[in-house]
Every structure is written in structure tokens, then in C-alpha cells.
């Protein structure tokens, strides 16, 4: 993936530091991995712990040690993040303009160790996340190394997919999808294989595919193996894959993000068409 072809966003900033926990948009890969480790260590089902965290909504977990700053802005990884965010701005700006609107681009905050957001304190263990309260994406660059080591998800498009997924949550927020999802959760339609939480996450996967389609049309930057790396990342973090790894069996009623097959398929759906209307997971007969 020749990511240097993209314009670099000016909306990437470094955090001053902070302490940790979860924020809107769902747990990231790192957060899910932490849940698995906690479950094994405590002798409890990771699924139960995950459900508790998701239902706690705004619960807080603090980290030890002093706040840390993000890596230098001159690093290649920061340049990569700026390039990917810049391409999401151009892609979604184009889509919003086609619909007669204007895209309100989010800021992406780089942090290391922990950070304070409008959704509460958050640590690196949570992984990348989007906070609806301040309309910002949060990312610890160390997560990219974790992707490779824990999930065998390497490659530029795999890393870009993670950013594009969180930006997808931003699109959901500014278009009112998240607010409707919160109302549905209040009515008891939140969790499970067909629940609102899964539909929200799968739509963000599809939006990541829409971005990949639009960016490729404009930049012609994809190389052999890129699509496979992104699909590999989506597959590695399916609820079923994580549950099999943690407890040896799958419990669909406890799904929060969708199965490996679903996550990869919805990313491919957006990638194939580049159309937002093809990402309506809330009306889809088949998730």
C-alpha cells in the first residue's frame, strides 16, 4: 500500500497524557485481548467480563504510573496515521458533498499509556476507540505492534482498516445512527448476535470498506496482498474467533461485534460498491 500518495491530515494531535478506560464506539482489539487475558487469569468466562464492561457504559478503570506522551510527530507511523486520516477526510468529504452536506472531520489523538477523553479515562489496553462526546478518535501507536503479535494481523491496509473503522463510528455519530442505537439499547435490543451493538460494529466495518473503495479510486495505492491483510484483521477479531481462543466454544448470544465471517463480509460489501446505502446493517435480512 503506497500510503504516501495520500494527503496528510492536519487533524492528528498528540495527547499530553492521562489515565484509562473505555469509551464509545465499542472495545478495540486491544481491549478484547485484555478481556481474554483477564478471564483466563481469574478463571472466569471472558464473555462474561466483556458483557460487564460493555454494559457498564462509562465505568472507569485507572492505570498505574505517570502519564506518557505519544511518539514524536516525525515518526513514520505518525506520518502513516496522518495519511490514512487524510484519505478518510477526502473520501467522506466527497460522500457528504454528493449528499448535499459537509463532512465534519474528526480529530485523531495519539497517546501512549493513557488518555483523558470526554467519554472518561482510557488506557492503551482498551485499544483504538472513538468518543462521541468529543468527536475524536484515540489511538496508541503501540497497538499496531499488538495487532501483529497477538492477532497475526500485519500489513498497511490492516492498520488502516482499524483507523477507518473508528472513523466509521464518527460517521455514525454525526449522522444520528449512534443516537438511534442508544435508544434501541434502552429498549433492551443491545446485545446478542442480532443485537444493535453488533449491527453498529458491522456497519462501521462496511464504512471502512466504503472508504477503501473511494480511496483506491482516487489514489490507486493498493498493492498485492493489501486486501487480504485487511480481511485477515477483520477475521481475527470476530467474536467467534476470540471466544474459541478463550473458552473453546462459541456463545452467539454474547456477541458484541459480529463473527469473523460477518466482519470480513461487511468490509467486503463496502469495498465492492463504495456506497453508503449498501451498509444498512439495521435493515439487513442477513447479518
Order of alpha helices (4+ residues) and beta strands (2+ residues): beta-alpha-alpha-alpha-beta-beta-beta-beta-beta-alpha-alpha-alpha-alpha-alpha-alpha-alpha
